[in-house]
Amino acid sequence: MSLRIFYDSRCPLCVIEMKALTERDATGQIELEDIWQEGFSERFPTIDPQQANRILHAQDDSGRVLLGLDVTAEAWARVGIRRYRVLRWPVLRSVADIFYRLFARYRYGISRVLTGRARLCPEEGCVTASNPAEPHS
């Protein structure tokens, strides 16, 4: 049974984590899907790419959707790293979820500080409604 993760390929930290996951995935437990890929909505009509951009989404073979740190804990456990399960303990869950939501909201700025790049963009650049001519960070 695999876990399909819908991730933001424009986020440097997200890409680093997905690469680390797949490098440890010796048994093919993880399947990655870029929410920015052409035809995403047609291939995955039950996953809203805008929502998946706000909070990490995954889906298991039974169709169950996991969100946020539930994805992180499950994905890492499937590749043999169980330490993230502590983030799902009832006593820590609420606090961890608050910090996750803050991270998700500000991940591009955090990426800039930690990696030197806020976004990874296709060759034509990242385009936003607020600034259609330039990449945004």
N, C-alpha and C positions, 0 to 999 in steps of 0.2 A: 504494500500500500504506500503510495507516494503522497507528498504534500506539495501542492502547487502554490507557490508564493508569487503574489502580484506586487512587484516592487517598482520603485521610481529610479530608472536608469540615469536620470539627470542629477541625482544626489550622490556626490562623491562618497560620503560615508555609507550610504545604502549599498552602493556598488562594492565597496570594500568588504562589507559584511556578507553580501551574497557570494562574492568570490571565496571568502574564507569558508563559508558553508559548503560550497560545491567542492572545494579542495578536500574537505573531510568526508565527503559523501561517497564512500567506497561502494555502497550497495544501491545507489540510485534512488534514495529516499526523497530527494528534493528536486522539484521541477520549477524553473524560474520563468516568469512571464513579465515582460516589460509593459507597464501600463501605457507607455507612449508609443508602442508599436502600431504600425498601420493596421487597421482592421481589428483592433483589440475588442471594441464593443460588439462587433459581429461574432467574434470567436467566443467571447465570454459575456453574453447578454445579462447574466445575473450579477455581474460585478460592475459597479459604477466606477469608472476610472477617476472621477473627481473625488469620490469618497476614498478610494484606494490611494489617492495622492495625499489625503489628509491623515489617514491612519493605515498602517500596513494591514493588508488582507491576505488570507490564504484559504485554500479549500482542500479538504482531503477527498479521497476516492468515494466516500459516501455522500459527498456534496455538502458536508458541514463546513460552514465558514467560520474562520477564526480571525480575531482582530488584535492589533497592537502587540502587547507583550505575550499574549497567548500564542501568537505566531512565533515569536522569538523563542520562547521556552520549548514549544513543540518541535520547531525546526532543529534547534541545537540538540535536543534530546535524541532526535532521530539519527543524528550523526555521532552520537556517543558522548556528547557534552551535556551533562545534566545540571550543572550549577545554576543555570538560569531558572530552574523550577522554583527556586527559593522566592523569586519575584511573584509567584502565584500563590504563595502561602497566604491564608486569610489575613494575618496580622500585617503583612507587607503589601498586599495587593493594591489597596487603595492609594497608598503613598507612591508606590512604583508606577501606577497608572497615571497619576498626576504628573510625575516627572517625565514619563514617556510622552504624554500629550504635549508638554512643553518642548521636549526634544523634537517631536514630529513637526510642530509648528515653526520652530526656529532652526530646523536642520540645515538649511542652506547657509545661514550665518555661522552656525557651529562648524559646518564643513569648511567654510572659508578660513576660520581661525585654525582648525586642526590640519587642513590639507593644503591651504593656499588657494583653493578653488571653491567658489560657492556652488557652481553648477557645471555639469558635463553636458554639453549641448551638441546636437547634430551640426554638421558643417555649416548649415545655413543659419545657425544661431538659435537661441531660445527666444521665442516671441511671446509677448503677453499682450493682453488687451490694453493695459495701462501704458505700455511703451512698445508699440509694435515694431519699432525700428532697431532696438538694441536688446542684447541679452540682459536678463535681469538677475539679481542676486538676492 
